[in-house]
């Protein structure tokens, strides 16, 4: 089931769900929101993995979780990523070759 926020559908990459359940005050609140929102969960497959690896190679980065988020957004036509730490995501987004879809990176608190 997908959740609409205004006219938007909230998507979460499958591997990102682990971040919501790793413990601590922030992730406990995030997990509650995840349960309330019931977002559409995107599976991560070979195409996302390949693009994530290419993005990491281009940027010299090492955070495969962030790279998979950007890759999933690019492949699935998602136009906005919400994050508490935008810097790595911006670098990865900007490394995409010939990107037909613009992806906004929005920082949340």
Residue, then its C-alpha position, 0 to 999 in steps of 0.5 A: x500500500x502506498x501513502x499519499x502526502x498531498x499529491x505525492x506517494x511516499x516510497x522507501x527503498x527496502x534496505x532503508x527500512x533497516x535504518x528505522x529499526x536500528x535503535x535510538x530515539x530518532x530511529x524509534x520515532x522514524x519506525x513509528x512514522x513508517x508504520x503510520x505512513x505504510x509507504x510503497x517499498x521499492x525492492x533493490x535489484x541488480x540494476x539498482x546495485x549496478x548503478x549504485x556501484x557506478x555512482x560510488x566509483x565516480x564519487x569515490x564514496x563508500x556508503x552503499x546505503x546512500x548510493x542505493x537510495x539514489x540509484x533506486x530513485x533514478x531507476x524508479x523516476x522518484x523526484x525527491x529524496x528526504x534525508x537528515x544528511x544530504x551531503x553524500x546524497x547530493x554528490x551521488x545524485x550529481x554523479x549520475x550520467x545523463x540523468x533524464x529525471x531531476x532528483x531534489x535532495x531535501x534535508x529534514x530534521 
